[in-house]
């Protein structure tokens, strides 16, 4: 067994503290050192570890391989057994892996966790944090957080850095804190520093990404903040509410709630969930207590499917939620409508915080072969809420055509899925 060396910057992982936060740019070896510390903790005493991230479509998306590689590197197989979806220690230690966004019920039922490590935490929504943190409730339990900051408004940065409490150990680390930083990476670091200082600041120094690299709505969200249009936006009695939905099957179902007050679009609420039946969303709509004038669904909600007595739109209508189908044009036209809405709308900063987080992180796919962004958006955790926002923009047009300007050129080819 080879001795495991932990750099000085990560010694705090072995001191008691409820929250341990490590953030910064590339080269600091955050993930590797946290993984090493977890394995040491598991060998020292029986420890139950939950390794979590916002999205985990399969075990391949988790840090299991990283931990398994370190077990190989340090010849720890006499102590650890690496299984398909779990790592077990001979003293009863256990390391398990879960996604947060689509597993709220399962996360809530996870018991006896000593350490919860949340990796790539810049992607974690405020709702996921609200579900996770009360779950890690064993006496003396800890939450370890690692991430590369992207936007100053991301919930993880806001909660654990900008508004850090006394029970949080917060460390910004970089390549300078890595005594094993390789010469090959140092050459790449210096090249980027010379050629693109803004990219360098984000990638290597862990500063915010001021470039909005590939972002679709990020600059528009920033402008709305600068103009104080992301702010408390109360529900106005007597003004009807419209909703726009993106219907998830394997993904999330997202619903935006808007009001047109005079000629001013106001976005007062947002709801997102996964794995729930249609009755759940109907209950959410009724439970808000708003007076509605229309519920807008994407075109595939009208499609009949095998094994279903009626379409999704029909089922929702049977539950007392009258709705209309949006005949969506191209993805590009929907994005342009969304941008136009962001130029005018007031958005509630609390009730819509996870929706705003999605809009900020919505981006185009990158073509590694051609070295440029594609014309279509990346389908990831942010795209569900962003798609629903595009439908809301169109719903505002249908509801009050003069309130939101139309894009100068709108193509009506293609489907809403992109």
N, C-alpha and C positions, 0 to 999 in steps of 0.2 A: 504494500500500500504506500503510495507516494504522499508526502506531506502536502496538505492543501494550504496555499498561501492566500490570505485576504489582504488587499491593499489598505493602507491607513484610512483612506476616505470612507471605507465601508465597515470600519470597526464598530460603528454605532449599531450595526445590526445585532450585536451581541449584548447590548445594553437594553434594559427594560424601558419600553415606551409604547404607548397605544398605537400611534401611527408613525411609520418610518417611510419617508418620502425621498426618492432619488430621481432627479430629473436633469436633463441636459442634452448635449448633442452626441454625435457619433464618437466612438473611440474610447469612451469612458468605461466600457465593459460593465454597464449597469446590470444587464440581464445575467451575464456570466457570474458576476460576483454575488448577486443575490441568490442564484441557483446554488453556488458553492456553499454559501452560508446556510441555506435550507438543508442541504445534505449533512452538513456538520451538526446542525441542531437535531436532525433526526437521529444521528448516531449517538449524540450525547444523552438523549432520553427519548422515551416514547412521545412522538409528536404527530399530530394530525394536521396536514397542510392542504389547503385549498388553493390551487393555482387557477386564477380566473382572468378572463378578458371579456370585452364587450360582446364580441361575436366569436363563436367557436362552432363552425359547421361540422367539423370532424375532429377527432383526436389529433390529426395531423396539423391542425391550426394551433395547437397548444404548445406549451414549453416542455412537453414530455421528452421530445427528442433532445433538446438542450440538456436536460437533466441526465438522460441516458448517456449522452456523449461524455459528460463530465464523469459519470460513474465509470465509463470505459477508460477515460484518460487517467483517472487516479486509482484504477484497479480496485473498485469497491464492490465487486460482485459477490464477495464472500458475505457482505452485509445486506446489500440491496437486491431485490428481485424485480426486474422490469417486466411488467405485464402489458397487455395490449392497451389498457386504458388506466392503469394504476401502477404506482411504484410502492413496493412494500419493503419494510426493514425488518430484520430478524428480531428486534426488540418490540415489535408491534407498531412501529411508525408506519404512517400511510400518507401518500401524496395522491390527491385526486385532482381532476381537471374539469372545469365547467365554463360554459359561456353564460353571460349575464343577461343579455337583452331578451333572449327568447326562452329563458328558463326561470322566470321569477318564482313560480310555485316550487320548483325543485330547489332553488337557492334558499328559499325560506325554510325548507325542511332539512337543510344541511346542519347537522348537530356536531358539537364537540370539536370545533376547529380551533387549533392553537395559533396557527399563522395562516393568514390569507394574503397571498401575493397577487396583486392586480397588475398585469403587464400590459403595455401599450395603453396606458390609462388615459391618454389624451382623447381617446375615442369614447370613453365611458360617459353615459348620459347622467343627468341629475337624478332621474327616476331610478336608474340602476343603482346608484350610490345609496339612495334612500331605502332600497330593498336590501342591499347587501350588508350595510354597516350594522343594523340591529341583529342580523343573523350571526355575526361574529361576536358572540356574547359570553363565551366561556371566561371565567375569571382569569385574568392575566393574558388574555388573547391579544394578538397584534394584527394590524393591517399594514402590509408592506406595499408601497405604490412606486411603480417605475414608469417613466414616460418621457417622450421628447415633446416639449411644448410647441404648439402650433399657433393657437390664437389666445389672446389674453382673456377672452370670454369663455373658453372651454371650462365646463364645470369642475374638472379635476384641478386645473390651475387655480381657479377662483377659490375652491374649498380648501386646498391643501398648501397653497403657496401665498397667494394674495391675502388670504384671510386665515393664515395658520394660527392655531391655538397652542396653548402651553403644553398640550399632550401630543404635540406633533414635532418630530425631529425632521427637519427639512434640509436637504443637501443638494446643491447644484454641482454636478460633476462633469468633467470634460476629459478629453484625451490627456490633459496634463496630470490627471489623477490616476492614470493607468501606467504603472511602472513597466508593463509588458507591451506598451504601444509599439507596433511593428514599424520598421522603416518604410515598408511598402505603402502603408496607409499614410505615413507622414508626408511622403512625396505627393500623394493624391490630395491631402489636406492643403499643402502649400500651393498646389496648382489651382485649386478652387479659390483660395484666398486671393490669388493674383488675378484670376480671370473673372470672378463673379463675387465681389465682397458681400453682397446681400445674401446670396445663396450660402456662402461660407459661414456667415453669422448664424444662420439657422441650422445648417447641417452639422457644423463642427463645434460651434460655441453654445448651441442650445437656446438661441434667441428666437423670438417669434418670427414666423414666416411672413415678412412684410410684402413679399412678392405676390401672395395669393396664387401660388403656382398651380395653374390649371383650374382655378376656382371659377365656378359658374355664377354664384350669387354673393360671394364673400365681400367684394368691394361695395356692393349695393347695401348689404347689411351694415358694413362699416359706416357708410354715408348716413344711413338711417339713425345709427347711434349718434353720430356727430351732430345731426339735426334734432336730436332729442325726440325722435319718433319711436324709439324702443324704450318704453316707459310704462308706468301703470296706466292701463286702459280699461276703465270699469265698464261693465255692461250697462247700457242705457235703456231704461224701462221705456216701453212703448215703441221701440224700434226693433223690427223683426230681425232675427238672426238667420243667416244661411250657413250651411256646412258643406264642405267638399271632402271627399273620401278617396283614399288609395287603398284598395282592398288587397290584403296580403293572403297568400296561401302558405307558402313556406316562409314568407317574409312577414313584416309587421303590417297591421292595418292602422292607418293614420287618418285623423280627422281634424281639419281646421275649422274654426268658428269665426264668422265675420259679421259685421254690421256696416251698413251704409248710413252714416249720419250726415244728412244734407248731401253734399258731394264728396264727403271724406270717408274713404274706406278705413275701417277699424278692425283689427284682428284681435279678438278678445280671449281666445282659448285654443288649446291644442290637446289632443288625446292620442295616445299610441299604445298598442298592446299586441300580443302575439299569442296564438294558440287558443283563442277564445272563439266561441260560436257567435253567430249573428245576434242572438238574443242578448248577449252581453253588451254589444255596442248599442243596441236599441235601448237597453236599460241606462247606459251612460248618457245617451241623448236626452232621454226623459228626465234623468236625475239632475241634469244641469239647471233645470228650472227656467230655461230661456223660452221666449216666444219665437217660434220658427216660421219662416215663410218659404223655405225650400231646402232640400237636401240633394246634393249633386254627386252622382256616381260616374265612374269611368265606363266607357262603352261595353267592356266585357262583362259588366254586372248584369247586362240584359241577356247574356247567352245562357241557354239551357244546357245542363250537363247531365251525363249519365248518372243515374242513382238519385237525382234530385227531382222533386215534384214540380219545381218552378225555378226560374232564374234567381240569382241573389237579389236582384232588384225586387222581384216579386215577393220573395220571402220577407225582405225588410218591410215592404208595403203591408204585408199581412200582419206584421207586428205593430202596425199603426204609425210607421214612419214613411209618409208619402215622399216620393223621390222622383228626380228627373235624371235622365242619362245625358251626359255631356258627349257631344260628337267631337272628339278631339282630333286636331290636325296633326302636323308633324311635331316631333319632339322639339325641334328648333323653335317652332312658333309658340309652343307651350312655355319654353324657357324665356322667350322674349316677353310674353305676357306676364310671367312671374317677375321679371326685372322691372317692367313698367309698374306693377303693383308695389314693388319694394321702393320705388321712387316716391310714392305718395302715401302709403299706408302708415298708420300708427299701430304698433304691435305691443301687446302686453308683455312686459319683460319677465314676469313670474310664471303666469299660466302657460306661456308659449316658450318657455326656456329651452325645452328639449327640441321643439320644432326649429327654433332659431339656431340651436347647435347643429342640427342637420343641414339647414340652409348654408351655414358658414362653411361646412365641410364638404358640400356637394361639389364634385369636380368631374372633369372630363377624363376618359380613359387615356392612358399614355401608351404610345406605340414604341416599345423598346427598340425594335428593329429600325424604324425610321427616325427615332429620336425626336418625336413631336407628339402633340396631343391629337387624338382622334376627334371626329365630329360628334361622337355619341358620349353621353355621360357614363361614368363608372357606376356599375350596379353594386352598391355596397350598403353598409348600415345607414348611410345618410340619404340614400336615394328615395326611400319610401316617403319620408316626410316631405322631401323636396318635390316629388311627383305630385303629392296631394296639394302642395302649395300652388303648383301650376294649374291644377284643376280649380282651386279657389279663385285664382286670377280670372279664369274663364267664366266661373260662376258669377263673379262680380259684373263681368261684361253682360252676361245674360240677364242678370237681375237689375242692373242699372247701367245701360249701355254708354251713357255719357260720362260716367264717373271715372273710368280708367281708360287712358288712351290706348288705342290699338297699335300694334307694331306696324311699321310702314309697309312691310312685305310679310305676308303670312302664307306659308305653304300648307296645303291640306293633304299632302301625301303622307303615307306611312301610318303606323299604328302607335297607340299610346305607350306601348311597352318599349318603343325605341328600336 
